């Protein structure tokens, strides 16, 4: 597939910079995967009326961490923006080390970046650049020094990190002279069912942002079977395809986990002819990665389920193993997410782009804080 096949034009006013309020009032385009029925315009809170008793919905219960960083270079005073990626092994002497993506001029080993809190004041903790990370442009291994620098990363990020909104939302807000509210984003750029024991994502599994506790309870009463997996969403979710062939794109790796009970439930549903829906592309990627690993023998389910690092790239022509239907937002052009959804849409990517054109004409809102599409299996 050529990367040009994933292109489309989005008017500026269709890019959502704030989420629907309430969450489940977001619009929902219901699409028959076979193309036998025309698309239908609904809202997310209609899901219990659309789904059937016995359907299975699987959610990504990862928790977004306050990974966005702001700082200043100690040598020049220049502003530096950063994104926490992961913890590294501690340095000699017990100093914590992080993998951090940094944006600033002439970054090099030995540079000190004094981190700032959410109020703009320095917080006493600094990042000292050690080595660049070869396969992650702009990313560095950094020593973390200062009072509390040896604390777990999540504790420090709670003190001075900010909500890691996608760059396109930050830029669009700036163009619209909208400062935003980090505390509001902290609540809204997090699913209501995110597990306290599953922190690690630097981007939200955005299809899940539409669910309220009340909607989840209505799905339960409808007889929809709900299950959770965990995939920690990394920076690769923002990375556009830059190769001529989509299949040549160097896919990012993400850690995912499917509990044994979820694996059993999905297998049982498929054996009984019941439908399995993934809430979001990250959930779909987890289920299909685990299914593929079990199929080829590279993984075996133990009492704790299956944990693996996935680089699965799904493009049109992919043979879906476990996932029958998908709830997803409207994605960026030239993205691997668009290719994945195109593999499930009627008439492939061209059919998906026709649906996107329909959504644009109909006033749907796009991207992470935007509206949703439900790709429903035929029958």
C-alpha angles and dihedrals in degrees: 000000000000118000088231087067088069095056126112135150120246120195112235093241092059092065107099114223095177130035127250114272115247096029096233093052089080113120119257127205109204112207127189106223091216092054090231093122126046118248115274127214114225138139127254093251087066091070095102088057092048100045125069132233106267095030113133121225119190121198133194105236097189118137122231114231126211091258102153112105135194125193148145131240112250093215102046106014089235119152118253128193121201146177122211111229109174146320120270130203111289119266121245108288094034099281111154119240129204137191104232133176108221132192115198141105123287098350113189140159113293096030113135119215114195107211121227128214125235089271091057097252122123112260100205095252121110137189116222112201114232114163135354117241108240100211097040112064111222094011125125140183104238134188113230113220135174139060108337092007090133093057120108111281094243091057092052093044090053087057100050111357124107133217108282099231115179112269092242091061092049091049094045091051090051091052089051093047090242113146093189125206118264093202091053091047090048089061099037099042088061129074116244090236099048109140117242088217094052107067118151114096122118091192131037125250086243102197086064093057090081096066124098124190087250092054091049090051091051090052089052092051089049089059096250109152112228127202137168136222128175128231117165105223113226136194091273088080088074096045114109122219107261100172121093091237116049090215089063093058111122098240118218121239122240130182115235138176133199114189118228091247092056092049090051093046094051093047091048092049092051092047089053094047095248121144123255118208124191115211100219137349092275091059090047090050091050095049094045093045091052092044091051093047092051091046095052094039097243090122136030124198113248129182089283095048123234127320120184145148110248132203093170114157113194118200134162110299093039115141107233110218107183109001118085100169138019137209108201144152126245108276139215121268117259092024131133087231090062089051090051094051089045089059089063101036123098108265092010124251094343089054090047091052089052088054090049090051088052090050092050092049090047095053100252116162118235142219132012099340093034139095130291145242127212115207104201124194117241121258 
